Amino acid sequence: MNILQYSALQLAEKIRKRELTVVEAVEAVFSQIETYESRYHCYISHDREQALQQARQVQKKIEDGKINSPLAGVPIAVKDNICTAGIKTTCGSKMLENFVPYYDATVVEKLKAAGMVLVGKTNMDEFAMGSSCENSAFFVTKNPHNL
């Protein structure tokens, strides 16, 4: 079965049982991004090296028994209106296209504490004023089921 076909809980279980590594899970996501991003335009930003570094750290914590969250090792993306330390947060707006927060939003802190690996920030309507991703200042995100 393809790594990306597992639910988050199934993937975390495979990682806990050492049937897969966190790095393999993150690489599978980036393989998907490389294949489809130019068609769907889902991400405003993503950082493979940062995600892989985080994946290695989480893998070590899992192996050392320092983290036992039911979602440890699962790659995630967050909407670009959620602050992430050191990663651009634009809210889908040119007005914030260079804003890089120095702190993580509480939800990001909790996701990281649970051992989830942030792969990127997803596109959105500018300042969340819409629901279709057609009003981002950067590009329209396509629906993979109905381009």
Backbone bond lengths (Angstrom), bond angles and torsions (degrees), N, CA, C in turn:
res aa  C-N    CA-C-N  psi(-1)  N-CA   C-N-CA  omega(-1)  CA-C   N-CA-C  phi
1 M - - - 1.461 - - 1.536 108.42 -
2 N 1.319 116.81 141.13 1.453 123.47 176.83 1.531 109.34 -65.94
3 I 1.308 116.66 136.83 1.471 121.63 -179.83 1.519 111.33 -51.71
4 L 1.311 116.96 -38.96 1.461 120.91 -175.34 1.522 113.65 -75.24
5 Q 1.317 117.53 -5.44 1.461 120.35 177.65 1.524 112.64 -90.04
6 Y 1.326 116.78 -9.78 1.464 119.63 177.78 1.521 110.00 -76.82
7 S 1.315 115.66 148.73 1.465 118.91 170.18 1.532 107.02 -70.10
8 A 1.316 116.67 167.34 1.472 120.35 178.97 1.524 110.71 -58.50
9 L 1.329 117.50 -43.72 1.462 120.59 -179.81 1.531 111.68 -67.04
10 Q 1.330 117.12 -39.28 1.468 120.22 177.76 1.529 110.82 -64.16
11 L 1.320 116.22 -42.90 1.460 120.40 179.70 1.527 110.36 -63.10
12 A 1.310 117.09 -45.71 1.468 120.47 178.89 1.523 111.09 -61.25
13 E 1.313 117.38 -38.19 1.463 121.65 177.96 1.527 110.64 -63.78
14 K 1.323 117.25 -43.42 1.478 121.51 177.86 1.537 109.93 -61.52
15 I 1.319 116.34 -39.49 1.466 120.48 178.52 1.525 109.87 -67.15
16 R 1.335 117.57 -44.91 1.471 121.53 178.50 1.526 111.67 -59.21
17 K 1.334 116.00 -38.91 1.471 120.98 -179.03 1.532 112.13 -81.56
18 R 1.337 115.99 -0.16 1.468 123.11 179.74 1.528 113.04 64.02
19 E 1.326 115.06 29.45 1.467 120.57 173.02 1.523 110.21 -84.64
20 L 1.327 116.03 -21.79 1.467 124.15 176.65 1.519 107.28 -141.57
21 T 1.329 115.81 159.49 1.464 119.21 173.87 1.525 109.35 -108.04
22 V 1.312 115.14 162.70 1.459 120.45 176.79 1.530 109.41 -63.58
23 V 1.316 117.03 -39.12 1.464 120.90 178.52 1.528 110.46 -61.11
24 E 1.320 117.89 -42.04 1.475 120.33 177.82 1.524 111.19 -61.46
25 A 1.325 116.50 -39.45 1.464 120.30 179.62 1.528 110.54 -65.65
26 V 1.328 116.64 -44.40 1.465 120.62 179.81 1.528 110.43 -66.03
27 E 1.327 117.09 -41.96 1.471 120.15 178.26 1.527 110.89 -61.60
28 A 1.328 117.68 -36.27 1.471 120.88 178.28 1.529 110.45 -63.29
29 V 1.325 116.50 -40.13 1.466 120.17 178.40 1.524 110.06 -64.97
30 F 1.330 116.78 -45.12 1.466 118.80 -178.83 1.529 112.16 -68.78
31 S 1.300 117.42 -28.88 1.460 120.26 174.19 1.532 109.41 -63.74
32 Q 1.309 115.59 -41.45 1.468 121.49 177.89 1.529 110.44 -65.35
33 I 1.323 116.37 -42.46 1.466 120.61 178.34 1.526 109.76 -60.64
34 E 1.330 117.05 -46.39 1.463 120.71 -179.99 1.526 111.83 -60.86
35 T 1.316 116.36 -36.94 1.459 121.05 -178.16 1.524 112.91 -73.72
36 Y 1.322 117.51 -40.82 1.462 120.40 -168.38 1.527 116.89 -115.54
37 E 1.310 119.31 -14.00 1.468 120.21 -173.86 1.519 112.70 -59.25
38 S 1.314 118.43 -38.36 1.470 120.06 -178.73 1.534 111.84 -66.51
39 R 1.305 116.89 -19.49 1.465 121.13 179.44 1.530 111.95 -92.98
40 Y 1.336 116.89 -41.48 1.462 120.84 -172.59 1.521 115.06 -99.76
41 H 1.323 118.07 -25.85 1.472 122.58 178.99 1.531 112.69 55.79
42 C 1.316 115.59 57.05 1.460 121.09 -177.32 1.524 113.98 -85.71
43 Y 1.329 116.61 -32.30 1.465 120.62 -170.93 1.520 112.25 -106.92
44 I 1.321 115.53 133.05 1.462 120.01 169.12 1.525 108.31 -80.05
45 S 1.327 116.12 -36.95 1.461 119.16 176.65 1.524 109.86 -150.33
46 H 1.320 114.13 150.42 1.462 121.15 172.43 1.519 107.46 -155.41
47 D 1.324 116.01 152.80 1.461 120.20 -175.38 1.527 109.21 -140.82
48 R 1.321 115.14 99.39 1.456 121.64 -177.57 1.533 111.44 -58.70
49 E 1.323 117.82 -49.15 1.471 120.42 -175.66 1.522 112.01 -63.06
50 Q 1.323 116.82 -42.88 1.462 120.15 178.28 1.530 110.49 -64.50
51 A 1.326 116.76 -41.56 1.465 120.31 179.31 1.526 110.96 -65.69
52 L 1.328 117.60 -40.16 1.470 120.20 178.94 1.522 111.55 -67.41
53 Q 1.321 116.42 -37.25 1.465 119.70 176.57 1.529 109.95 -62.97
54 Q 1.324 115.98 -45.28 1.466 120.23 177.57 1.529 110.28 -63.57
55 A 1.324 117.87 -39.26 1.471 121.80 179.52 1.527 111.07 -60.84
56 R 1.328 117.02 -43.16 1.471 120.44 178.80 1.527 111.06 -64.11
57 Q 1.326 116.57 -39.18 1.466 120.27 178.44 1.525 110.99 -65.19
58 V 1.325 116.42 -43.77 1.468 120.54 179.45 1.528 110.15 -65.66
59 Q 1.318 117.55 -41.83 1.466 121.36 178.83 1.530 110.47 -57.35
60 K 1.328 116.12 -44.52 1.469 120.51 179.65 1.524 110.59 -63.16
61 K 1.323 117.43 -42.86 1.467 121.00 178.62 1.528 110.98 -62.31
62 I 1.325 116.80 -39.68 1.469 120.34 177.74 1.522 109.62 -63.48
63 E 1.326 116.15 -48.63 1.466 120.93 -178.85 1.525 111.95 -63.13
64 D 1.326 117.36 -34.61 1.471 121.59 -179.50 1.523 112.35 -84.45
65 G 1.340 117.70 -0.60 1.460 121.20 179.85 1.517 113.69 72.63
66 K 1.331 117.27 19.67 1.461 121.02 -178.10 1.522 112.93 -89.88
67 I 1.301 116.04 -7.24 1.469 120.41 177.45 1.523 107.81 -143.27
68 N 1.312 116.29 131.11 1.461 119.45 -178.86 1.528 112.11 -134.90
69 S 1.305 115.63 29.10 1.456 120.97 178.33 1.526 109.76 -63.48
70 P 1.328 118.09 145.36 1.468 120.00 177.77 1.531 113.39 -67.13
71 L 1.351 117.79 -8.79 1.462 121.09 179.66 1.530 112.78 -118.15
72 A 1.305 117.23 11.73 1.467 120.82 -178.11 1.523 110.75 -58.95
73 G 1.340 114.67 129.03 1.453 121.25 177.11 1.510 115.34 94.79
74 V 1.309 117.46 -7.12 1.470 121.04 -177.27 1.531 109.79 -80.12
75 P 1.332 117.29 126.67 1.467 120.20 176.62 1.528 110.91 -73.18
76 I 1.329 115.29 143.17 1.467 120.63 179.63 1.524 110.03 -139.25
77 A 1.314 115.50 162.54 1.457 122.99 169.35 1.522 106.33 -128.72
78 V 1.327 116.40 150.34 1.462 120.21 177.41 1.528 108.83 -122.54
79 K 1.306 115.95 154.16 1.469 120.93 177.07 1.526 109.11 -61.89
80 D 1.306 115.08 151.60 1.453 120.36 -174.00 1.525 114.03 -77.85
81 N 1.318 118.23 14.57 1.462 120.71 171.68 1.529 111.14 -106.00
82 I 1.312 116.66 7.86 1.460 122.30 178.63 1.527 107.59 -105.38
83 C 1.319 116.53 122.76 1.462 120.92 -175.49 1.523 111.90 -67.28
84 T 1.324 114.25 135.90 1.457 122.86 178.95 1.523 107.59 -135.10
85 A 1.320 116.43 121.36 1.463 121.78 -176.27 1.527 110.88 -57.65
86 G 1.323 115.09 126.23 1.454 120.64 175.66 1.514 115.65 76.52
87 I 1.322 117.55 2.17 1.467 122.24 179.56 1.525 108.19 -121.70
88 K 1.304 115.88 131.46 1.461 121.67 -179.16 1.529 111.25 -50.32
89 T 1.334 115.67 136.10 1.465 123.08 176.34 1.524 106.90 -129.28
90 T 1.337 116.83 105.94 1.463 120.79 -172.19 1.520 115.15 -103.22
91 C 1.313 118.32 -17.13 1.467 121.98 -172.95 1.522 111.10 57.05
92 G 1.340 116.53 26.93 1.456 120.80 179.36 1.520 113.27 68.20
93 S 1.343 117.25 21.49 1.457 121.91 -174.39 1.526 112.23 -124.58
94 K 1.319 116.20 138.27 1.471 121.31 174.52 1.530 110.57 -63.53
95 M 1.312 116.19 -26.74 1.457 120.65 -179.38 1.538 111.30 -61.50
96 L 1.319 116.72 -29.68 1.466 121.45 -178.81 1.524 112.34 -113.02
97 E 1.326 118.39 17.41 1.462 119.86 -171.46 1.523 114.37 -61.77
98 N 1.329 118.78 -16.71 1.463 120.87 177.96 1.520 113.44 -114.12
99 F 1.339 117.33 11.13 1.464 120.70 -178.81 1.527 110.42 -76.97
100 V 1.322 115.54 122.80 1.464 121.57 176.97 1.526 107.03 -124.07
101 P 1.325 118.07 106.09 1.461 120.32 -178.17 1.531 111.74 -68.26
102 Y 1.294 115.35 152.84 1.463 121.65 177.78 1.529 111.61 -95.14
103 Y 1.314 116.98 2.31 1.467 121.83 -177.16 1.529 110.37 -137.78
104 D 1.322 115.45 158.91 1.464 122.03 172.99 1.522 108.88 -94.99
105 A 1.323 116.43 142.06 1.463 120.68 170.45 1.527 108.30 -62.39
106 T 1.295 116.89 156.04 1.463 121.03 -178.99 1.520 111.71 -54.41
107 V 1.316 117.68 -41.08 1.464 120.16 -179.23 1.525 110.66 -62.93
108 V 1.328 118.30 -38.28 1.464 121.67 178.75 1.531 109.89 -67.94
109 E 1.325 116.89 -40.85 1.469 120.70 176.24 1.529 110.16 -57.08
110 K 1.339 116.01 -44.21 1.465 120.48 -178.44 1.525 111.98 -68.87
111 L 1.329 116.94 -39.50 1.465 120.29 178.02 1.526 110.55 -63.70
112 K 1.323 116.35 -44.48 1.469 120.45 178.68 1.524 110.89 -65.27
113 A 1.329 117.28 -40.78 1.471 120.74 178.48 1.522 110.83 -62.00
114 A 1.331 116.46 -29.82 1.466 121.07 178.02 1.532 111.34 -81.25
115 G 1.338 116.71 -1.48 1.461 120.30 177.30 1.507 114.89 86.11
116 M 1.308 117.23 14.27 1.468 119.71 176.90 1.526 108.43 -79.83
117 V 1.328 116.55 150.16 1.462 122.00 -173.96 1.528 109.61 -111.08
118 L 1.326 116.07 119.38 1.458 121.55 -179.46 1.520 109.86 -78.99
119 V 1.332 116.14 119.79 1.471 120.61 178.94 1.521 112.20 -98.59
120 G 1.344 117.58 -24.41 1.453 118.20 -179.22 1.508 113.46 177.26
121 K 1.340 113.12 -176.80 1.458 122.65 -179.02 1.519 107.88 -117.60
122 T 1.318 116.94 129.02 1.464 120.93 -175.58 1.525 112.33 -91.47
123 N 1.322 114.10 151.78 1.451 122.64 -179.93 1.528 110.37 -63.81
124 M 1.308 114.79 160.92 1.466 120.51 -179.89 1.520 109.27 -161.47
125 D 1.318 116.02 161.91 1.460 120.09 171.46 1.528 107.60 -63.05
126 E 1.315 115.80 144.76 1.461 120.62 -176.00 1.523 111.17 -53.00
127 F 1.329 114.81 124.98 1.470 123.40 -179.07 1.530 112.44 52.91
128 A 1.329 116.89 29.26 1.470 123.55 178.50 1.529 112.30 61.64
129 M 1.313 116.09 28.35 1.468 121.11 -179.92 1.520 109.00 -93.60
130 G 1.309 115.68 69.96 1.452 122.21 -179.74 1.513 109.14 152.72
131 S 1.318 115.86 -175.69 1.465 118.78 -177.51 1.526 113.05 -142.47
132 S 1.326 117.49 6.37 1.465 119.40 -173.80 1.523 114.11 -113.31
133 C 1.320 118.48 -5.83 1.476 123.78 -174.81 1.523 111.56 62.69
134 E 1.314 116.89 25.52 1.459 121.35 175.67 1.526 111.30 -94.94
135 N 1.335 116.22 -9.31 1.455 120.37 -175.28 1.528 113.19 -116.91
136 S 1.319 115.97 28.03 1.456 120.64 172.76 1.523 107.66 -73.57
137 A 1.313 116.94 148.44 1.467 120.20 177.05 1.520 111.67 -74.55
138 F 1.322 117.64 -9.76 1.457 120.78 -173.83 1.527 113.81 -103.94
139 F 1.313 117.99 -49.36 1.455 122.18 -178.76 1.515 109.67 -171.10
140 V 1.311 116.51 161.94 1.466 122.45 177.45 1.517 108.24 -87.04
141 T 1.325 116.41 132.43 1.464 121.16 173.87 1.515 107.68 -87.61
142 K 1.330 115.51 133.13 1.468 120.96 -178.13 1.517 111.31 -93.53
143 N 1.306 115.87 146.87 1.452 122.73 173.86 1.530 107.57 -80.63
144 P 1.329 119.87 119.86 1.469 120.22 -177.62 1.525 113.02 -65.42
145 H 1.326 117.62 -17.74 1.469 120.91 179.99 1.527 111.83 -92.75
146 N 1.343 116.44 -14.18 1.455 121.05 -179.92 1.522 108.61 -156.72
147 L 1.340 116.13 84.20 1.466 120.20 -176.73 1.510 112.81 -59.80
